[in-house]
Amino acid sequence: MRVSIDRGLCQGHARCAALVPELFDIDDEGYGVVRPGCEHVPAGDLQALLAVDNCPEQAIKLGDAG
């Protein structure tokens, strides 16, 4: 699965980076970003699902790796 953050939806709450720092970081402007090299996660990855479920703006997306 591919994990991404919709920059247009992210409001900079930083919950993703606080909950799953292995996958997410905060950029210089205070918005969540997927760490380089972490864009692909196994299907059903619990850490990625935790971040998706806790994003107040629903900016974190999981989709097909293709």
C-alpha positions, -999 to +999 in steps of 0.1 A: +000+000+000+011+035-006+007+061+022+005+098+014-006+131+029-029+154+010-011+187+014-043+206+007-061+189+036-033+189+062-037+216+088-005+209+107-019+192+138+012+169+137-007+139+151+008+116+124+044+125+134+036+122+171+019+088+168+041+072+141+074+090+139+088+060+119+066+069+090+059+107+093+077+139+100+069+176+100+082+199+073+097+234+077+062+249+074+047+227+101+028+202+079+029+164+080+050+146+054+057+109+048+094+102+056+115+095+025+116+058+018+085+051+039+059+057+011+051+020+008+037-001+037+023-036+039-014-039+034-031-036+068-001-019+084-013-011+119+009+020+123-003+035+091-039+027+100-034+044+134-023+076+117-052+075+092-077+070+120-062+099+141-059+125+114-085+152+122-085+164+086-085+129+070-054+140+050-036+107+053-044+084+024-037+047+018-040+034-017-026+009-042+011+008-044+010+010-082 
